[in-house]
Amino acid sequence: MKRTFYAVSIAVILAILLARLTKLSAAETTQPAAEIKIDNFSFAPAVLTVPAGTQVTWTNRDDIPHNVTTDGAAIKSKTLYTDDKFSFTFTKPGTYQYFCSIHPKMKGTVVVK
């Protein structure tokens, strides 16, 4: 009886430790994140510098629709209405210039290190 109790206790402790280690590993592999706000016909910040692997999220805070696109459409969002969001993960270093194709004078840059 005592052996069964100890075996179950050890199994429970090992399960708890394994769950905590798994949770820590997941937290360590979480991608960095950054946000760009769209408001008043502009992207803010206009230039964002992030490390490779960062997920950037654009949020439309304007009362009119906008989108996010690059020449060649490597990055292309759907039309974003008020409070809509679009995310893209930048995996390779470089300078990414983007704009709103609905309002082409709206421009921004993401620099990936």
N, C-alpha and C positions, 0 to 999 in steps of 0.2 A: 504494500500500500504506500509506504513512504517513498519507494523508488518511483512509483507512478507519479506521485505528487511532485517530486523533484524533477522528473523528466518533463512533465507538463510545464512546470515553472520555468525551467531552462528554455523550453521551446517558446514560451510566451515572451521571455526576455529577449531571446534572439530575434523573434519576429518584430518586436518593438525597435530594437537596434537597427535591423535591416530597413525598416520603414523610414527611420530617421536618416540613415545614410542615403537612401534613395531620394528623399526630399532634399537633402543638401546637394546631392549631385545634380538634380534638376535645377536648383536655384543657381548653381555655378554655370550652367549652360544656357541660361536665359539670355536672350539677345538684348543688347542695349537698345534703348528707344529714344526717339526725339520727335518733337512736334513742330509743325509749321502751321500758323493760322492764316486763313484767307479772310481779309476784311478790308473794306473801303478800297476795293480794287487794287489790293497789294498782297504780297506774301510776306509774312513776318516770322522769323527774320528773313531778310532778302538773301543773305548768304549764311548757310549753315555748314559747319565743319563737324564731321563725325568719323569715328573709326569704322573700318570695314566690318560688316556684319550687323550694322545698325538698321533697325526698322524705323523708317521715318513715316509719320502719319500727318497728312494734311487734313485740317478741319475747316469747313466753310462756315465762317461766322458772319458772312455778308447776307443781305436780304435778297440777293439775286444769284442765279446759278453761275458756277465756274467749273473749270476742270484743270487737270494737271497733265501735261504731255511734253515730250521731247521731240526734237527733229528725228525722224525715222521711227517714232513711236516705240522706242525701247521702254519708255514709261508712258502709260496712258490710262487715265482714270475715266470712269463714266462721268456724266454730268453730275456735279455735286450741288445739291440744293442746301438750304440753310441747315446747319448742324450735321450734314453728311460728312463722312470721313473716307479717306483713301490712304492705304498703306503700301509701302514698297520697301523691300530690304536691299540695301546696297552691299553687295558682296565683294566688289572689286574696287581698289583705289582708283581715283580719277576725279575729274571735275564734270559734274552733270548740270547742264543748263536746261531749265524747263520753263514753260510758259502756260498761260491759259489760252487755248485756241479760240475760245469765245471772245476773249478780250486780249489780243496779241501783245498789247503794250505791257501787260502784267508779266513780269519775268522774275525768276529766282535762280539760285545756284545752290547745289549741294556739293561740297568738297569732301571726298572720302579719302582718309589717310590710311 
